[in-house]
Amino acid sequence: MLLPSCQRERAKGTLFVPEPAADTTLTDLDALVDAGEIIVGTISGPETYYDYRGTPLGAHYLLAQQFANPRGLRINVQTAHNVSELLQMLRDRKIDLAAYPLPDSLLSGDLASAGFHADDKHRSWAVSKDATALKDALDHFYSEGLLAAAQKESSEARRSAGSASGMAQYSPRAQFISREKGIISVYDQLFQEAGRANSLDWRLLAAVAYTESAFDPSALSRAGARGLMQLMPATAASLGVSDAYNPKQNISGGARLLRTLLNRYEGLPASEQISFALAAYNAGPGHIDDAQALASMRGRNPNRWDEVAPCALALSEPQNYLLPAIRHGYFIGRETVGYVSTVLARYAAYGGTSAAPSGLRSPHSSASTPRKKNLPTIKGPDDELFGE
């Protein structure tokens, strides 16, 4: 009777030693994957990171994105104004990765180089020294070919930004069907309906649409803007546009966006209101806020477009876009300045005028037509990126 009992005791003890528990300790990279996000710090610039019509670009951003995407990681971008600030953000654990070509001489102690290495210039990205798994993964990922591809994509985007239509690919139509009869396009009725609904001159909408897409409803930009009025997907969704290639929906959404932007500059003279709204339609209001801030710093009138436009151009220069007061960084201002001039000239050619407040109303509506109230708050393109 004792033997089986002893066997049972030994079965629970030395004869059947349980397997050691699996090591469930997460690496620093595992923790990021579980969170689904990597916080990337950088300094705004044409080769590092910038916003183009709501789309983040820049070779170093694109390279970081190539690292993050296969791992299911969202990129949360945090910008610094200078190298010292960026390094402090990394030391304070406010960012996981500094995706900026940092001098190797500054990466010592609690920081380590990782991923990008410009050996000829002794510069690299950086992570915290104890983020060993992240460092190893970045080092394994990086190659010159990947950087070259990212640089090429970023450079092509900047080159594309020089035209009035930005990066849109489209099949152009004529600017007029019949100048004599006052018929601009086959979409005139849709422009008129959207104009009446939003207290806008339909010819201004037509001028925006031609500048954006040359009246091609299938136009698609490299940044992802779609349709006649070139709406970004998130902006289209916020406007209730389910099919951005549907001319009626697209024009209606573009009109609501333009009306919201005009309201943003309410109180300015009509010509200034239209100019600023067009600039914000093209670039997003954040970059225009920056241009106005720079104008104020230079003693210019921030509410006159002809005094703000040179400051928009100046935001492509690091001594300006790295100023603490500039919140949205590097900006290709030449496209936006050209865009405003082009739309206004086309609007004038279509018979419109921005010299009087009546230029904001459709000439087909009566003077007593009530202005729409309680319009929804609609985010501009760069507001989608910066969370405003």
Summary of the structure (lengths in Angstrom):
residues: 388
radius of gyration: 27.3
end to end distance: 78.9
largest distance: 115.0
contacts: 1282
relative contact order: 0.11
helix: 48%
strand: 13%
